[in-house]
Amino acid sequence: MEKEIKEIVLELFAIDAIRFGEFTLKSGLSSPIYIDMRLIISYPKLLKNISRALWSLAARLNFDHICGVPYTALPVATAISLEHDIPMLLRRKEVKEYGTKKSIEGVFKLKERCLIIEDVVTSGSSILETASALEKEGIVVEDALVILSREQGGREKLKERGIFLHPLLTIFDLLKLLFHEKRITEQTFTDVNHFLSIK
């Protein structure tokens, strides 16, 4: 598994999905590192490898459905659904004012469990939005998988709501790996670690 994660990180870096500079995150935080998982849809092999690595975390959890947080995690959830024959649910980001007006698409029963899949977690707000929409329909949410946790409070916020986060890797794992593989300088490694430790 360690080898697979290393390959995933190096490929993400190679396709510019991991960038260093000055970026404003969805949470409003300014960050010296930006992870853009939207790019993985253009790299089917990488998407498949990420989905398989996440499944190794999912296999020990108890769930009936999976739901990718819109929009970036949808291809990952779809890949897992197809590979492992797991029913998928879809949360509409914009609920239509016509037709069925559903916020959750798919076939499910009350009290069935849904595993949420996300690409990157900072504050955990996107997972909480998806969990709220699922719970309104009577679906139970206890776990969420994420490709990368930025370790900036999201895990703790989710735990307060009874949702356990299972990251494929943390941002600290990622930094260590990139530094060890000489993809980033010692200065970048130190600066980003310092930024993350004071948040």
N, C-alpha and C positions, 0 to 999 in steps of 0.2 A: 504493500500500500504506500509505503514511504517513497518508493521509486516512482509510482504513478503520480503522486502529488507533486514531486519534484518536476516531472515532465510537464504537468499541467501549468505550474507556476512559470517555468521557463518559456513555454509556448505563449502564455498570456503576456509575458514581457516582450517576447519577440514580435507579437502582433500589435503592440502599443496599447494593450488593454490595461497596463499598469504604467502610470505616468507620474513624473515628479515635477513640481513647480508650485504654482499658487492656484488653488481651486476653491470654489464655494460649493459646499455640499447641499443636498436637499434639506438637511436639518438646519442650514444657515451657517454652519461652522465653516471657517476658512481652513483649508488643509494643504500641506505640502505634498500630499500623495493623492492620486485619483485612480480609482479602479472602474473601468468602463466595460462591463460584461456584455453590453449590447453587441459588441463586435463578434462574439463567439458564433452568432448565427451564420456568419460567412465562412466558418471553419468547421465543417461537419464532423471531422475526426476529433477535433478538440471538444466539441459539444458532446459527442458520444462518450469520450473519456471522462469528462466532468460528470455526466449523468451516471455512468457506471460507478465512479468513485463515490458519488452521493448515495447511490443505492446500497453500497456496503455499510453505510450508516443507517439507512432506512430499514434494512432487512431485520433488525432486531426490535423494531418498534411495532406498536399495535395500531393499525389503521385500516379503514375500508376504502378510502379515496385519497387522491392527492390533488392539490390545488396550487398552481404557480401564481405568485404575486404578479399582477400585470405591471409592465408588459415583459420585462427582460427575462423573468423566470419561466414564462410560458413555454418556450421551446425546450427548456430543460425538463419541465414537468411532462411535456408531450413525449420526449425521448424515453423517459422512465416508464410512462404509461404504455408505450408501444413495446418496449423491450421486455417488460415484466407483466403485461396484461393486467395493469392496475387501473380501475375506473378513475377518470379524471373529472373534476368539477372546475367550472370557470367563473371567476368573479368579474362581473361587468364593472368597469371603472365609471362608465356613464350609464345610468339606468334609463332606458327608453321610456318616453311618455305614452307609448302606444304598444299594441300587442299584449304580451303577457306581463310586461313591466317588471320582469324578474331581475334581481341583483345577482343571483347564483343560477348558472345554467348547468344542466346535467341531471341525472337520475339518482335520487338518494332517498333514504328513509330517516325519520326522526331518530336522534341519538346515535347515528352512525358516526364513526370517527374520521376526521380528515387531517392528513399531514400536509402542512403548508411548506412550499419550497420558495426560497428567495435567493437572489444573487449576492447582494452585499447588505449587511446590517450595520447601521450606525446607531440610531436611536431606537430602532425597532418599530417605528410608527407605521410603516407600510404593512408589516406582518400583522400588527394590531388592527389596522383597517380591514384587512382581509378576514381575520379571525372574527371580528365583530359582525361582518356581513354573513359569514357562515353560521355563527351562533344564533343570529336572528332567525335563521331557517331551522333551528333545532339541531344543528350539526355540532358535534363535540370536537374541540381543538385542544390538543394537549402537547403537541410537538411541532417543531419547525426545523427544517433543514436549510442550511445556508452554505453557499460556496465559501464566502469569506466574512468573518466577523471583524469589524474594526476595533472591537473591545473598547467602545466609548459609551457604555451604559445601556446598550440595547439588550444584552443578555439579561441584565438585572431587571430592567423594565418589563420584559416579557415574563420573567419568572414571577413577578408580582401579580401578573394576570393568570398564573397557572400554566404558562406555556414554556416548555423547555427547549432551548435552542441547541442544535447539534451542528456545529460548524465543521466543514471539511478542513479548513485551516483558519488561523487567526492572522491578523496583519503582522504580528510579531514573528510568527512562523515564516511568513512571506518575506519579510525584510531580512531575516537571518539567512534564508536560503539564497536570496539574490546577492547578498554580501558575500556569502561563502562561495558562490559561483562566479564572483567578480563581475557581476552585472551592475552593481552600484558601488560608489566610493565609500570609504569609511566615514567621510564627512556627511554624506547623504544619509547613511545608516544612522549615525549619531543624531543628526538634526531631526529626522522623522521620529525616531524613538523618543527623543526629548519632547517633541510636540505631543505625541500620543500619551506620554506619561503624565503630562500636566492637565489633560482634559478630564 
